[in-house]
């Protein structure tokens, strides 16, 4: 641990054992489950919202005049990229809070890492369903279009961020290098969002977040889209709650293994 004292989510302090301790006396208590009453409530809400999305997206919402039934893919495609943006912004904010606050709590680092993991999954879903939509509307699964290319670059960047988090070192070394990269990587989001205007693009421009304020969507289609945003937001919150706690447990297990190994080595030296 290189002399670091790491705070877990319950406020307990984790440190290496005293030289007098042996492996049998190491005592770091970790929670046995990531589930809480809050996660169960959010989980149930996410399931209900997803069912609501399926009902409106596949049943009540009408087909589009131009895209016909393919428009239903957008009820997943659009919310997942919006939530990916949100996840990466949360990663950047948590990274900044770790770097620029006096306490430098590892809880912020775990929140940054958990949010990035979820964001990567959402971008992957966006790319897959976007490829399906492209096959139906453009006739091909992939084009080296500005929006598609920058989105793929965003995906690769955050896969790299997650790889950096897996490099060796103490928890605080992991947190520092990840925080710097998290603050840099988030700068790609404006590039992705505005790519359709910066370059000639096959991808349609924003329909809901258009700068002219004109929303060219049927009311029920727009409602279905926002149902999708609510459903995936609840899913994001549920995943975040579980993943942050799981990462805290992983750190505890790693610390416990290190303390036990040190205690065993000291016992061998004493013998």
C-alpha positions in Angstrom: 0.0 0.0 0.0 3.1 2.2 0.1 2.0 3.9 3.3 -1.3 5.0 1.9 -4.4 5.0 4.2 -7.5 4.3 2.1 -11.1 5.1 3.2 -13.8 2.6 2.2 -17.4 3.6 1.6 -18.4 3.0 5.2 -15.8 5.4 6.6 -13.5 2.7 7.9 -9.7 3.1 7.5 -7.8 0.4 5.7 -4.1 0.0 6.4 -1.5 -2.7 6.5 -1.3 -4.7 9.7 1.0 -4.1 12.6 4.2 -6.2 12.6 3.0 -8.1 15.6 0.0 -9.3 13.7 -0.1 -12.6 11.9 -2.2 -13.8 8.9 -4.7 -15.2 11.3 -5.3 -11.9 13.1 -5.9 -9.8 10.0 -9.3 -8.2 10.5 -10.9 -6.3 7.6 -14.6 -6.7 7.4 -16.1 -6.4 4.0 -19.8 -6.4 3.1 -21.0 -9.7 1.7 -23.4 -8.2 -0.9 -23.8 -5.1 -3.0 -27.5 -5.2 -2.6 -29.4 -2.7 -0.3 -32.9 -1.6 0.0 -32.1 1.4 -2.2 -30.7 -0.8 -5.0 -33.8 -3.0 -4.8 -36.1 0.0 -5.2 -34.2 1.4 -8.1 -33.9 -2.0 -9.7 -37.7 -2.6 -9.5 -38.2 0.9 -10.9 -35.8 0.2 -13.8 -37.6 -3.0 -14.6 -41.0 -1.2 -14.7 -39.6 1.6 -16.9 -38.0 -1.0 -19.3 -41.4 -2.7 -19.6 -43.0 0.7 -20.2 -40.4 1.4 -22.9 -41.1 -1.9 -24.6 -44.8 -1.2 -24.6 -44.5 2.3 -26.0 -41.6 1.6 -28.3 -43.0 -1.5 -30.0 -46.7 -1.0 -29.5 -48.2 2.4 -28.9 -45.6 4.6 -30.8 -46.4 4.9 -34.6 -44.1 4.1 -37.4 -42.2 6.9 -39.0 -43.1 8.3 -42.4 -39.6 7.9 -43.8 -37.9 5.4 -41.6 -41.0 3.3 -41.1 -40.6 0.6 -38.4 -36.8 1.2 -38.2 -37.5 4.3 -36.1 -38.2 2.0 -33.1 -34.4 1.3 -32.9 -33.9 5.0 -31.9 -35.7 4.5 -28.6 -32.7 2.5 -27.5 -30.0 4.1 -29.7 -30.6 7.7 -28.6 -31.0 7.1 -24.8 -27.9 4.9 -24.6 -25.6 7.5 -26.2 -27.1 10.2 -24.0 -26.5 8.1 -20.9 -23.0 7.3 -22.1 -22.4 11.0 -22.3 -23.7 11.4 -18.8 -21.6 8.5 -17.5 -18.4 10.0 -18.9 -19.2 13.4 -17.5 -19.8 11.8 -14.1 -16.4 10.1 -14.5 -14.8 13.5 -15.2 -16.5 15.2 -12.3 -15.6 12.4 -9.9 -12.0 12.5 -11.2 -11.8 16.2 -10.5 -13.2 15.8 -7.0 -10.5 13.2 -6.3 -7.7 15.4 -7.7 -8.7 18.8 -6.4 -10.2 18.1 -2.9 -8.0 17.9 0.1 -9.3 14.5 1.3 -8.8 12.7 -2.0 -11.3 10.0 -1.1 -11.0 6.8 -3.0 -14.8 6.7 -3.2 -14.6 9.4 -5.9 -12.1 7.2 -7.8 -14.4 4.2 -7.6 -17.4 6.3 -8.8 -15.3 7.5 -11.7 -14.3 3.9 -12.7 -17.7 2.5 -12.2 -19.4 5.2 -14.3 -16.8 4.7 -17.1 -17.4 1.0 -17.2 -21.2 1.6 -17.6 -20.6 4.3 -20.2 -18.5 1.9 -22.3 -21.3 -0.7 -22.2 -23.8 2.0 -23.3 -21.6 3.2 -26.2 -21.1 -0.4 -27.3 -24.9 -0.8 -27.3 -25.2 2.5 -29.3 -22.8 1.2 -31.9 -24.5 -2.1 -32.3 -28.0 -0.8 -32.6 -26.8 2.0 -34.7 -25.3 -0.5 -37.1 -28.6 -2.3 -37.3 -30.4 1.0 -38.0 -27.8 1.9 -40.7 -28.3 -1.5 -42.4 -32.1 -0.7 -42.6 -31.8 2.9 -43.7 -28.4 3.2 -45.5 -28.1 -0.4 -46.7 -24.8 -1.0 -44.9 -23.9 -1.8 -41.3 -21.0 0.7 -41.2 -19.8 3.8 -42.9 -16.7 5.9 -42.0 -19.0 8.7 -41.3 -18.0 11.6 -39.0 -20.5 10.7 -36.2 -19.8 7.0 -36.4 -16.0 7.4 -36.5 -15.9 9.8 -33.5 -18.2 7.6 -31.5 -16.0 4.6 -32.2 -13.0 6.8 -31.1 -14.9 7.7 -27.9 -15.5 4.0 -27.2 -11.8 3.1 -27.8 -10.6 6.0 -25.6 -12.6 4.8 -22.6 -11.6 1.2 -23.1 -8.1 2.5 -22.8 -9.1 4.4 -19.7 -10.3 1.1 -18.2 -7.1 -0.6 -19.2 -5.1 2.2 -17.4 -7.1 1.5 -14.3 -5.9 -2.1 -14.4 -2.2 -1.2 -14.4 -0.2 -2.1 -11.3 0.4 0.1 -8.3 -1.4 1.2 -5.2 -5.0 2.4 -5.1 -3.9 6.0 -5.0 -1.5 5.6 -7.9 -4.4 4.1 -9.8 -6.7 6.9 -8.8 -4.2 9.7 -9.8 -3.4 8.4 -13.3 -7.1 7.5 -14.0 -8.3 10.9 -12.9 -6.0 12.7 -15.2 -7.1 10.6 -18.2 -10.7 10.9 -17.2 -10.5 14.7 -17.4 -8.9 14.6 -20.8 -11.1 11.9 -22.4 -14.3 13.8 -21.6 -13.3 16.5 -24.1 -14.2 14.1 -26.9 -17.9 14.4 -26.1 -18.4 17.8 -27.8 -16.5 16.5 -30.8 -18.9 13.6 -31.1 -22.0 15.6 -30.6 -21.1 18.4 -33.1 -19.4 16.1 -35.6 -22.5 16.1 -37.9 -22.1 19.9 -38.3 -18.3 20.1 -38.3 -18.0 17.6 -41.2 -20.3 16.4 -44.0 -22.1 13.5 -42.4 -24.7 10.9 -43.4 -25.9 10.9 -39.8 -29.0 13.0 -39.2 -28.6 16.1 -37.0 -30.1 16.3 -33.5 -33.9 16.1 -33.5 -34.6 16.8 -29.8 -31.6 18.8 -28.8 -31.5 20.9 -32.0 -30.2 24.5 -31.4 -33.1 26.0 -33.3 -35.5 24.6 -30.7 -37.8 23.0 -33.3 -38.6 19.4 -32.4 -39.8 17.6 -35.5 -41.3 14.5 -33.9 -44.7 13.1 -33.3 -45.9 13.6 -29.7 -46.2 9.9 -28.9 -42.8 9.2 -30.5 -41.2 12.0 -28.4 -42.9 10.6 -25.3 -41.6 7.1 -26.1 -38.1 8.5 -26.5 -38.2 10.1 -23.1 -39.5 6.9 -21.6 -36.3 5.3 -22.9 -34.2 8.0 -21.3 -36.0 7.4 -18.0 -35.6 3.7 -18.2 -31.9 3.8 -19.1 -31.2 6.5 -16.4 -32.7 4.2 -13.8 -30.6 1.3 -15.2 -27.5 3.5 -15.0 -28.2 4.4 -11.4 -28.8 0.8 -10.4 -25.6 -0.4 -12.1 -23.7 2.5 -10.5 -24.9 1.6 -7.0 -23.9 -2.0 -7.4 -20.6 -1.4 -9.2 -19.3 1.2 -6.7 -19.9 -1.2 -3.8 -18.4 -4.1 -5.7 -15.2 -2.0 -6.4 -15.0 -1.1 -2.7 -15.2 -4.8 -1.9 -12.5 -5.6 -4.4 -10.2 -3.0 -2.8 -10.9 -4.5 0.6 -10.1 -8.0 -0.6 -6.9 -6.8 -2.3 -5.8 -5.0 0.9 -6.6 -8.0 3.0 -4.5 -10.2 0.8 -1.6 -7.8 0.9 -1.9 -7.5 4.7 -2.0 -11.3 5.1 1.0 -11.8 2.8 3.0 -9.2 4.8 2.0 -10.8 8.1 3.0 -14.2 6.8 6.4 -12.9 5.7 7.0 -11.3 9.1 6.0 -14.5 10.8 8.5 -16.4 8.6 11.2 -13.8 9.5 10.4 -14.2 13.2 10.6 -18.0 12.9 
